[in-house]
Amino acid sequence: MNLAFAEIGKGYLLTTVNKLINWHKSMLERAQKEMGLSNYTLYWMAFLEGALVMWLIMKVAIHL
């Protein structure tokens, strides 16, 4: 019986995650078009954002 509920929950979770991914893609494409950014620029922005977040995490972790 629990397995049936797990399968239903799994399907719901996958559907929800797919909706979130599609929403994120559409928002990113819209923002890219409105700002006139190339894919290359977005890749660099994502890289720099990740580097900044990692730097902040490292600064906080060192001071703990």
The 8 nearest C-alpha neighbors of each residue, nearest first, counted from 0:
[[1, 2, 3, 4, 5, 6, 7, 8],
 [2, 0, 4, 3, 5, 6, 7, 8],
 [1, 3, 5, 0, 4, 6, 7, 8],
 [4, 2, 6, 1, 5, 0, 7, 8],
 [3, 5, 7, 1, 6, 2, 8, 0],
 [4, 6, 2, 8, 3, 7, 9, 1],
 [5, 7, 9, 3, 8, 4, 2, 10],
 [8, 6, 4, 10, 9, 5, 11, 3],
 [7, 9, 11, 5, 6, 10, 12, 4],
 [8, 10, 6, 12, 7, 11, 5, 13],
 [11, 9, 13, 7, 12, 8, 14, 6],
 [10, 12, 8, 14, 9, 13, 15, 7],
 [11, 13, 9, 15, 14, 10, 8, 16],
 [14, 12, 16, 10, 15, 11, 17, 9],
 [13, 15, 11, 17, 12, 16, 10, 18],
 [14, 16, 12, 18, 17, 13, 11, 19],
 [17, 15, 19, 13, 18, 14, 12, 20],
 [16, 18, 20, 14, 19, 15, 13, 21],
 [19, 17, 15, 21, 16, 20, 22, 14],
 [18, 20, 16, 22, 17, 21, 23, 15],
 [21, 19, 17, 23, 22, 18, 16, 24],
 [20, 22, 24, 18, 23, 19, 17, 25],
 [23, 21, 19, 25, 20, 24, 18, 26],
 [22, 24, 20, 26, 21, 25, 27, 19],
 [25, 23, 21, 27, 22, 26, 28, 20],
 [24, 26, 28, 22, 27, 23, 29, 21],
 [27, 25, 29, 23, 28, 24, 30, 22],
 [26, 28, 24, 30, 29, 25, 31, 23],
 [27, 29, 31, 25, 26, 30, 24, 32],
 [30, 28, 26, 32, 31, 27, 25, 33],
 [29, 31, 33, 27, 32, 28, 34, 26],
 [32, 30, 28, 36, 34, 29, 33, 35],
 [31, 33, 35, 29, 30, 34, 28, 36],
 [34, 32, 30, 31, 35, 29, 36, 28],
 [35, 33, 31, 32, 36, 30, 29, 37],
 [34, 36, 32, 33, 31, 37, 30, 29],
 [37, 35, 31, 34, 40, 32, 38, 41],
 [36, 38, 40, 39, 41, 35, 31, 32],
 [37, 39, 41, 40, 42, 36, 31, 43],
 [38, 40, 42, 37, 41, 43, 36, 44],
 [41, 39, 43, 37, 42, 38, 44, 36],
 [40, 42, 44, 38, 43, 39, 45, 37],
 [43, 41, 39, 45, 40, 44, 46, 38],
 [44, 42, 46, 40, 45, 41, 47, 39],
 [43, 45, 41, 47, 46, 42, 48, 40],
 [46, 44, 48, 42, 43, 47, 41, 49],
 [47, 45, 43, 49, 44, 48, 42, 50],
 [48, 46, 50, 44, 49, 45, 43, 51],
 [49, 47, 45, 51, 50, 46, 44, 52],
 [48, 50, 52, 46, 47, 51, 53, 45],
 [51, 49, 47, 53, 48, 52, 54, 46],
 [52, 50, 54, 48, 53, 49, 47, 55],
 [51, 53, 55, 49, 54, 50, 48, 56],
 [54, 52, 56, 50, 55, 51, 49, 57],
 [53, 55, 51, 57, 52, 56, 50, 58],
 [56, 54, 58, 52, 57, 53, 51, 59],
 [57, 55, 53, 59, 58, 54, 60, 52],
 [56, 58, 60, 54, 55, 59, 61, 53],
 [59, 57, 55, 61, 56, 60, 54, 62],
 [58, 60, 56, 62, 57, 61, 55, 63],
 [61, 59, 57, 63, 62, 58, 56, 55],
 [62, 60, 58, 59, 63, 57, 56, 55],
 [63, 61, 59, 60, 58, 57, 56, 55],
 [62, 60, 61, 59, 58, 57, 56, 55]]
